[in-house]
Amino acid sequence: MQPIWIGCPDSNFRKGRPYGFHPEAIVIHIMDGSFAAGESVFQDPGTQKSAHYGISKAGAVHQYVNEKDTAFHAGIVVDPTWGLLKPGVNPNFYTVGIEHEGVAADVWTEAQLAASTILVSQIAERWRIALDADHVIRHHQIRSTKTCPGGLDVGQLLARATGITA
């Protein structure tokens, strides 16, 4: 799968990854609205928000930030439960963020789940990220005040992604 490159303003991401960091985990997000609304946030230079990718309910995959660069998607840490969080280090430095159209209460469409499964598998293969619950996580595990990404069954996503790479 080849995502459609959209990009975002320079103010919404950081070129490169500091201190020699590289992607070690994938953070799954929900846009809290429509695909167009989510993209408009990433296109507004005043928001200082981005993700590496966005996936629509129809399964379209857009890329906003190169994986070698730092997207601003998960940097606020509040009562984290993620066991691989590096204390005192912004998680954006070593994660890839994937946003999904919808709200936390939504059930993902088959097209959205299929596209996310393929993308997660491809990212994991590129960066040698393990396809397990320690390395493909919910945003809520970094920032507990968020319900993001809602009711997604990450286990199902991982089982499907593992089947792709096996």
RONUFI-775739 format. One line per 10 residues: number of its first residue (from 0); for each residue y, z, x of N, C-alpha, C. Coordinates in Angstrom, 3 decimals. Layout:
<recs>
NUM> Y:Z:X:Y:Z:X:Y:Z:X | ...
</recs>
This chain:
<recs>
0> -1.178:0.000:0.850:0.000:0.000:0.000:1.239:0.000:0.894 | 2.176:-0.870:0.577:3.433:-0.947:1.315:4.562:-0.464:0.401 | 5.158:0.703:0.706:6.275:1.183:-0.117:7.470:0.234:-0.030 | 8.300:0.257:-1.043:9.547:-0.499:-1.035:10.604:0.357:-0.340 | 11.212:-0.203:0.704:12.235:0.535:1.450:13.527:0.561:0.637 | 14.052:1.778:0.400:15.305:1.975:-0.304:16.343:2.559:0.658 | 15.923:3.541:1.470:16.836:4.206:2.393:17.729:5.202:1.682 | 18.567:5.862:2.455:19.559:6.786:1.909:20.679:6.956:2.939 | 21.820:7.516:2.525:22.933:7.688:3.456:22.561:8.608:4.632 | 23.200:8.370:5.761:22.932:9.163:6.969:23.150:10.664:6.763
10> 24.032:11.035:5.836:24.312:12.455:5.589:23.154:13.162:4.895 | 22.185:12.398:4.372:21.096:12.994:3.604:19.799:13.142:4.381 | 19.827:12.861:5.683:18.655:13.079:6.521:19.110:13.195:7.973 | 18.198:13.567:8.827:18.487:13.691:10.259:17.641:12.681:11.007 | 18.262:11.897:11.852:17.514:10.946:12.680:16.609:11.722:13.626 | 15.344:11.343:13.680:14.380:12.016:14.542:13.937:13.354:13.983 | 13.137:14.022:14.781:12.662:15.373:14.459:12.924:16.216:15.699 | 13.658:17.298:15.542:14.069:18.073:16.723:12.902:18.778:17.416 | 13.159:19.126:18.659:12.248:19.967:19.450:10.849:19.372:19.591 | 10.714:18.073:19.456:9.408:17.443:19.608:8.476:17.600:18.417
20> 8.994:18.074:17.294:8.149:18.218:16.104:7.732:16.844:15.583 | 6.617:16.827:14.875:6.108:15.638:14.196:5.445:16.112:12.899 | 5.179:15.203:11.973:4.562:15.624:10.710:3.206:16.307:10.918 | 3.095:17.503:10.351:1.859:18.282:10.398:1.341:18.613:9.005 | 2.161:18.340:7.978:1.782:18.655:6.597:2.571:17.761:5.651 | 2.086:17.681:4.427:2.714:16.879:3.377:3.079:17.813:2.235 | 4.327:17.738:1.794:4.806:18.591:0.705:4.965:17.731:-0.558 | 4.318:18.168:-1.626:4.350:17.467:-2.906:5.439:18.090:-3.791 | 6.314:17.214:-4.323:7.456:17.627:-5.141:7.437:16.908:-6.493 | 8.250:17.439:-7.423:8.538:16.763:-8.687:10.054:16.559:-8.748
30> 10.507:15.428:-9.252:11.933:15.090:-9.245:12.759:15.877:-10.260 | 12.132:16.495:-11.231:12.845:17.174:-12.326:13.697:16.189:-13.117 | 13.112:15.024:-13.376:13.805:14.017:-14.171:13.234:12.642:-13.928 | 14.014:11.651:-14.319:13.568:10.268:-14.208:13.591:9.801:-12.758 | 12.898:8.700:-12.515:12.863:8.091:-11.190:14.275:7.671:-10.775 | 15.000:7.054:-11.696:16.364:6.611:-11.401:17.272:7.795:-11.071 | 17.132:8.894:-11.799:17.958:10.075:-11.543:17.629:10.675:-10.175 | 16.340:10.731:-9.851:15.937:11.246:-8.538:16.493:10.394:-7.416 | 16.393:9.091:-7.575:16.919:8.189:-6.550:18.428:8.310:-6.424 | 19.123:8.540:-7.538:20.582:8.651:-7.465:21.000:9.874:-6.648
40> 20.205:10.936:-6.695:20.487:12.114:-5.867:20.362:11.748:-4.391 | 19.322:11.009:-4.044:19.107:10.630:-2.647:20.149:9.614:-2.167 | 20.726:8.849:-3.086:21.725:7.843:-2.718:23.149:8.410:-2.640 | 23.350:9.599:-3.176:24.679:10.227:-3.164:24.874:10.927:-1.817 | 25.831:10.465:-0.991:25.997:11.053:0.342:26.450:12.509:0.324 | 26.908:12.997:-0.813:27.362:14.378:-0.901:26.273:15.394:-1.180 | 25.076:14.942:-1.527:24.030:15.896:-1.914:23.317:16.522:-0.733 | 23.237:15.811:0.374:22.443:16.235:1.533:21.015:16.570:1.111 | 20.454:15.694:0.261:19.078:15.828:-0.200:18.361:14.504:-0.036 | 17.090:14.588:0.296:16.277:13.382:0.424:14.812:13.777:0.423
50> 13.985:12.768:0.416:12.546:12.911:0.625:12.135:11.658:1.373 | 10.978:11.686:1.947:10.505:10.478:2.617:10.132:9.412:1.594 | 9.525:9.850:0.474:9.020:8.920:-0.538:9.291:9.445:-1.935 | 9.277:8.514:-2.888:9.299:8.832:-4.308:8.283:7.948:-5.012 | 7.626:8.511:-6.016:6.623:7.759:-6.776:6.947:7.864:-8.257 | 7.052:6.699:-8.908:7.371:6.663:-10.334:6.116:6.901:-11.166 | 6.325:7.150:-12.456:5.187:7.305:-13.363:4.370:6.024:-13.452 | 5.021:4.875:-13.215:4.328:3.581:-13.256:3.582:3.289:-11.953 | 3.757:4.175:-10.932:3.050:4.000:-9.668:3.841:3.273:-8.589 | 5.120:2.961:-8.850:5.960:2.351:-7.813:6.226:3.385:-6.727
60> 6.173:2.940:-5.474:6.408:3.836:-4.334:7.627:3.335:-3.572 | 8.636:4.201:-3.471:9.855:3.884:-2.729:9.964:4.814:-1.528 | 10.495:4.291:-0.440:10.695:5.094:0.770:12.188:5.219:1.023 | 12.625:6.455:1.297:14.039:6.757:1.507:14.334:7.130:2.960 | 13.348:7.726:3.633:13.528:8.198:5.007:12.285:7.823:5.794 | 12.467:7.341:7.007:11.349:7.033:7.899:10.590:8.320:8.213 | 9.286:8.255:8.298:8.480:9.446:8.592:8.812:10.059:9.949 | 9.368:9.294:10.864:9.755:9.824:12.175:11.056:10.602:12.115 | 11.762:10.509:10.985:13.025:11.215:10.784:12.814:12.430:9.879 | 13.812:13.302:9.833:13.755:14.543:9.072:14.430:14.381:7.721
70> 13.653:14.381:6.648:14.210:14.361:5.292:14.587:15.789:4.902 | 15.562:15.921:4.024:16.020:17.233:3.557:15.369:17.532:2.213 | 14.120:17.998:2.227:13.355:18.175:0.991:12.801:19.573:0.774 | 12.586:20.345:1.810:11.902:21.643:1.628:12.425:22.728:2.561 | 13.666:22.639:2.967:14.174:23.513:4.017:14.524:24.925:3.606 | 14.706:25.183:2.313:15.043:26.535:1.879:13.742:27.303:1.655 | 13.551:28.347:2.445:12.321:29.136:2.394:12.597:30.425:1.619 | 11.829:30.644:0.535:11.969:31.843:-0.289:10.576:32.371:-0.599 | 10.252:33.560:-0.124:8.965:34.209:-0.387:7.796:33.229:-0.273 | 7.628:32.612:0.882:6.593:31.585:1.038:5.182:32.149:0.983
80> 4.268:31.305:0.513:2.846:31.657:0.508:2.044:30.698:1.384 | 2.708:29.707:1.966:2.042:28.728:2.810:1.693:29.357:4.148 | 0.428:29.408:4.458:-0.056:30.068:5.661:0.324:29.400:6.971 | 0.681:28.116:6.953:1.013:27.409:8.189:2.516:27.271:8.425 | 3.316:27.973:7.618:4.757:27.957:7.805:5.094:28.550:9.173 | 5.957:27.891:9.906:6.367:28.367:11.232:7.603:29.258:11.057 | 7.484:30.549:11.316:8.610:31.464:11.112:9.844:31.032:11.909 | 10.986:31.005:11.227:12.236:30.674:11.875:12.454:29.195:12.144 | 11.535:28.341:11.674:11.662:26.895:11.881:11.775:26.219:10.515 | 12.757:25.365:10.360:12.938:24.633:9.114:11.694:23.776:8.855
90> 11.032:23.945:7.714:9.814:23.168:7.445:10.050:21.663:7.350 | 11.286:21.248:7.140:11.575:19.821:7.123:11.266:19.170:8.475 | 11.307:19.948:9.536:11.084:19.416:10.881:9.643:18.958:11.094 | 8.697:19.494:10.317:7.285:19.171:10.567:6.501:18.836:9.298 | 7.217:18.388:8.261:6.552:17.965:7.028:7.070:16.602:6.573 | 6.287:15.955:5.721:6.678:14.742:5.023:6.778:15.107:3.544 | 7.880:14.722:2.906:8.096:15.055:1.500:7.874:13.871:0.584 | 7.087:14.096:-0.468:6.843:13.064:-1.477:7.292:13.600:-2.837 | 8.295:12.959:-3.413:8.781:13.304:-4.750:8.043:12.462:-5.787 | 7.902:13.009:-6.977:7.230:12.318:-8.087:8.104:12.400:-9.322
100> 8.230:11.284:-10.010:9.022:11.244:-11.238:8.437:12.216:-12.259 | 9.341:12.903:-12.970:8.909:13.778:-14.050:9.465:15.176:-13.926 | 8.950:16.041:-14.792:9.301:17.463:-14.784:8.020:18.264:-14.601 | 8.182:19.535:-14.278:7.031:20.376:-13.939:5.964:20.399:-15.027 | 6.346:20.311:-16.290:5.383:20.390:-17.394:4.614:19.088:-17.626 | 5.041:17.999:-17.009:4.402:16.700:-17.236:2.982:16.640:-16.673 | 2.146:15.893:-17.360:0.846:15.489:-16.816:1.084:14.160:-16.127 | 0.661:14.035:-14.893:0.888:12.800:-14.150:0.081:11.663:-14.748 | 0.686:10.481:-14.743:-0.035:9.302:-15.205:-1.099:8.928:-14.171 | -2.077:8.175:-14.604:-3.110:7.697:-13.671:-2.481:6.843:-12.572
110> -1.507:6.013:-12.930:-0.852:5.157:-11.933:-0.123:5.991:-10.887 | 0.529:7.049:-11.323:1.259:7.924:-10.403:0.290:8.683:-9.492 | -0.766:9.213:-10.076:-1.760:9.939:-9.296:-2.453:9.010:-8.299 | -2.780:7.797:-8.717:-3.437:6.842:-7.822:-2.528:6.470:-6.658 | -1.249:6.199:-6.945:-0.303:5.846:-5.882:-0.106:7.015:-4.922 | -0.004:8.219:-5.466:0.171:9.403:-4.624:-1.059:9.622:-3.739 | -2.227:9.428:-4.313:-3.473:9.583:-3.562:-3.517:8.636:-2.368 | -3.176:7.380:-2.595:-3.197:6.390:-1.515:-2.154:6.743:-0.458 | -0.941:7.087:-0.892:0.124:7.416:0.051:-0.232:8.648:0.883 | -0.716:9.698:0.245:-1.118:10.905:0.974:-2.185:10.556:2.010
120> -3.151:9.762:1.614:-4.215:9.350:2.523:-3.657:8.582:3.727 | -2.730:7.657:3.467:-2.143:6.863:4.550:-1.327:7.721:5.514 | -0.521:8.620:4.973:0.289:9.506:5.826:-0.621:10.390:6.668 | -1.647:10.958:6.029:-2.583:11.831:6.746:-3.259:11.074:7.885 | -3.641:9.848:7.633:-4.294:9.058:8.678:-3.334:8.751:9.828 | -2.099:8.367:9.506:-1.103:8.027:10.545:-0.821:9.192:11.470 | -0.715:10.382:10.899:-0.286:11.556:11.664:-1.432:12.526:11.972 | -2.647:12.137:11.619:-3.826:12.994:11.840:-3.651:14.364:11.173 | -3.216:14.305:9.922:-3.043:15.506:9.109:-4.322:15.721:8.320 | -4.854:16.923:8.367:-6.067:17.240:7.615:-5.796:17.141:6.115
130> -6.750:16.571:5.405:-6.647:16.482:3.941:-7.273:17.739:3.343 | -6.514:18.830:3.394:-6.966:20.098:2.826:-5.765:20.844:2.257 | -6.041:21.958:1.587:-4.999:22.711:0.895:-4.030:23.414:1.839 | -4.322:23.460:3.125:-3.387:24.016:4.099:-2.367:22.979:4.568 | -2.697:21.703:4.424:-1.859:20.642:4.977:-1.246:19.712:3.932 | -1.728:19.772:2.709:-1.124:19.053:1.586:-0.797:20.140:0.573 | 0.497:20.444:0.492:0.895:21.649:-0.240:1.921:21.346:-1.328 | 2.071:22.324:-2.200:3.064:22.280:-3.271:4.368:22.866:-2.732 | 5.498:22.297:-3.120:6.794:22.809:-2.677:6.933:24.301:-2.991 | 6.369:24.718:-4.094:6.403:26.129:-4.509:5.867:27.068:-3.418
140> 4.986:26.573:-2.573:4.410:27.410:-1.510:5.407:27.692:-0.388 | 6.490:26.942:-0.348:7.556:27.188:0.627:8.715:27.915:-0.042 | 9.051:27.496:-1.246:10.168:28.076:-2.003:9.642:28.549:-3.350 | 9.298:29.825:-3.417:8.621:30.372:-4.600:9.484:30.349:-5.853 | 10.786:30.199:-5.709:11.669:30.164:-6.872:11.621:28.819:-7.595 | 10.904:27.859:-7.051:10.735:26.537:-7.666:9.362:26.468:-8.341 | 9.271:25.730:-9.449:7.965:25.482:-10.077:7.372:24.179:-9.558 | 8.029:23.583:-8.655:7.703:22.276:-8.086:6.348:22.287:-7.362 | 5.460:21.402:-7.651:5.559:20.219:-8.489:4.995:20.405:-9.892 | 4.929:21.606:-10.390:4.394:21.810:-11.734:2.893:21.972:-11.720
150> 2.243:21.449:-12.765:0.817:21.688:-12.963:-0.124:20.751:-12.236 | 0.372:20.015:-11.267:-0.506:19.106:-10.528:-1.700:19.855:-9.953 | -2.875:19.283:-10.125:-4.090:19.814:-9.509:-4.186:19.207:-8.112 | -3.686:19.939:-7.101:-3.701:19.438:-5.727:-5.141:19.225:-5.255 | -6.071:20.025:-5.752:-7.481:19.841:-5.410:-7.984:18.464:-5.821 | -7.583:18.006:-7.000:-7.975:16.678:-7.468:-7.354:15.602:-6.579 | -6.092:15.766:-6.246:-5.414:14.822:-5.365:-6.126:14.753:-4.018 | -6.473:15.897:-3.471:-7.169:15.945:-2.180:-8.560:15.329:-2.257 | -9.281:15.605:-3.333:-10.629:15.042:-3.482:-10.563:13.519:-3.528 | -9.589:13.001:-4.240:-9.427:11.542:-4.315:-8.997:10.975:-2.968
160> -8.047:11.635:-2.297:-7.561:11.149:-1.012:-8.655:11.187:0.052 | -9.464:12.221:0.027:-10.569:12.329:0.977:-11.557:11.194:0.761 | -11.783:10.826:-0.476:-12.685:9.712:-0.785:-12.184:8.393:-0.247 | -10.868:8.241:-0.155:-10.288:7.007:0.365:-10.515:6.887:1.862 | -10.359:8.007:2.573:-10.451:7.964:4.033:-11.872:8.082:4.543 | -12.789:8.511:3.679:-14.174:8.713:4.131:-14.865:7.398:4.425
</recs>
